[in-house]
């Protein structure tokens, strides 16, 4: 196991560690399903990096499926005990430059991470730098353009996933236009967007739009999370 926490102000590092623990290091089953579906449809292979791997749940799924010959995880947290020994792990603050060594990944997976970090443009530049030529970035984040998110913005003063208990874990809210601009600025192709088709109803998030509509309500307005796929130009 490789471990390196970059030298930053101790108080700032403590705050980032606290925020990471508040986040829980996991994502919903609908997000994992969408990520695995896109990987299968695009037939990604080679080496893959799970950037912000948290509890390692996605890495465990990928390891079990045997899609990639090399799996790498990086997070401010320690390597989860349940991960296979052959999964390479870099423990580091994701707000700092990456220090990935050896074979460059063909695919970087960044699920529900960008909203936790302080400078998304710096993150995209780092991910572009460490991707192999022609490699892809698969990113997911809270969907700020859903009805539920708009509801929170109007009545609560911020997008739903950035209200209340979501802070200090969620600190950076981005829209599709932001992602398009950042991709162009950092050298990626124009992104393609996908949705989980799983979204909670405002004030009653345990009940989904899909439940009440028998699956008919889908897409941007009715999904709590969005995925983005872009290629290193």
N, C-alpha and C positions, 0 to 999 in steps of 0.2 A: 504494500500500500504506500502510495506517495502522499505526503502531507506537507503543505506549505501555506501558512497564513501570512499574507503580505504585511509588512510593517506599516501600520497606520496608528493614529492616535488611539490610545487604549479606550477612552470613553466612547469614541465613535465606533470602534469595533464591538464593544459591549452592546451598544445600541443596535447595531446591525445583527448581532447574534440573537438578541432578544426578539427583534422583528422576524427573523427567520424561524425561530421557535414558535412564535405566534401564528405564522403561516401554516404550520403543521407538516410541511414537506410532502404533501400529497395533492392529488387532483381527482375530480369525479370520474366515475366509470364512463360517462358519455364522452369525456375528453380523451381518455385513454383509447376508447373504441375508435374515435375519429382519427387519432394519430396512427393507430395500427392499420386502419383501413387505407389511409393515404400512403403509408409505407408499402402496403401490399399492392395497391393499384399502380404505384409508380415503380415498383420492383426495385426499390433501393437495396443496395448491398454494399459490401466493403467494410469500412470502419465507421462507427457512429458514436457521436458524443452526446450524452444527455447533460445539457448545460442547466445547472440548478436541479440536480437529480433528487434532492430531498431524501425521502425514505427509501429510494431505489426501487419503487414499485414498477415503474415502466421498464427499467433496466432488467428486472427479474423476468418480466414478460418477454422481452426481446431475447434474453439469454435462453429462455425455455424454447422459444420458437426457432432459434438457430439461424436467424436471417443474416446476421453480420458476423464476419470472422474476427472482428475486434470491437469491444464495447468499452467505452470510457465514460466515467461519471465525474462531475465536479460540483462542489457545493461548499458553502461555508461550514456546513456540518460534517461530522466524521462519517466515514464509510459505514453504511448499515451492515450489521452483523450477518444478515441473511443473504447478502450478495455473494455470488460465486467468486472464488479466489482469482479467476482469470479476468474479472472485470477490473480494469484499471481505475483508480480513484485519485483525484487531486482535491485535497481539501484547501480551499482558498476563498477569499472574499471576492465575490463576483463583481463588486464595484471597482476592482483593481484589474490590471492587465492579466490576461491568461498566460499560463506557463505550461502549455501542453507540449510534450516532447514526442519524438518518433513520428510514426506515420500520421499524416494529417487525415482527419475524418472526411468522408464523402458526404455525410449527413450530420448536421447539428440539429438536435431536437431541444426546443426551449419551451416547455409547457408550463404556463402559469408562473412565469418568472419575471418577465420584463416589468410588470407593474410593481414589483418589489424593489427595483433598482433605481438609482438616483439619476443616471444619465443614459437614457436609451440610445442616443446617437453614439456614444463611446462604446456601448455594448455591441451595437451592430458593426462598428468598425473592427472590433476585436474578433467577432465571429467571422467576418469576412476574411480577416488576416489568417485565421487558423484553419479555414476550410480548404480542402484540396481544390485545384482548378476544376471548374464545372460542378462543384459541390452544391448542395441545397441546404437551405435553412427552413425548418418546419417549426413554426412558432404558434403558440396559442396564448390567449389572454382573455380577461373578462370583456364581454361585448358591451361597449358603452352606447350602442345604437339600438338596443332592444327596448321594447315598451316598458319593461320593468326598470331598466336603467334610466330612461327618460322620466319615469314617474318619480324616482328618487331625486333626480336633479331638480325637478319642479317643486316638489314638496319638502325635500330635505336639504337642498342647496348643493348637492354633489351627486355624481353618479352612484347608483345603489351599492356597487361593490367597493366604494370608497367612503362609505358612511359608517358611523358607530364602531362596532367591533372589528371592522376591516382594517382600521388604522391601529398600530403603525405598520402592519404587514403590507398593505396596499398603499403606495405613495405616489405612483405615476400613472395617470389615466391617459390612454392614447385612443385615437379614432383611426378609422381606415385611412383617411387622408394623411394623418401623421405617419403611418406605416409606409404609405406610398412614397412620401417625401424622403423619409429616412432611408428607404431602400435605394432610391436614386442617388442620394447624397453619399452613401457608403459603397456604391458600386454594384449592388444587386440588381437583378432584373425587376421589372414591375411585378408586384406580388399578385398571386391568385388567392381569393378568399373562400373559406368554407365555414359552415356552421354546424354546431352539435345537434341542432333540432331538439334541444332539451332546455326548457326555460320555465322558471317559476312565475306565477301570477303575482303582481304587486300586492303586498300586504299578506299574501298567502303563498309564500314560496314553496311550501311543501306540496302544493298542488300545481301541476304544470299545465301549460297551454295545450300540450299534447294529450293529456289525460281528458280534459274537458272537450276537446275537439276530435277525439278518436284519431289523433295523429295528423289531422289535416293542417293545423297551424304550424308552419315550419319556417326556417330561414331567419333572416336578420332580425326582424321584430320579435321573434318568439324563441330566441336562443340566448342563453346566458353567457355563452362563450363562442369565440371566433377563432379560426385557425388561418394562418397565412403561410404560403409556400413561395419561396423566391430562390433564384439560382445565382451563384457567383458568376458574374459576367466574364 
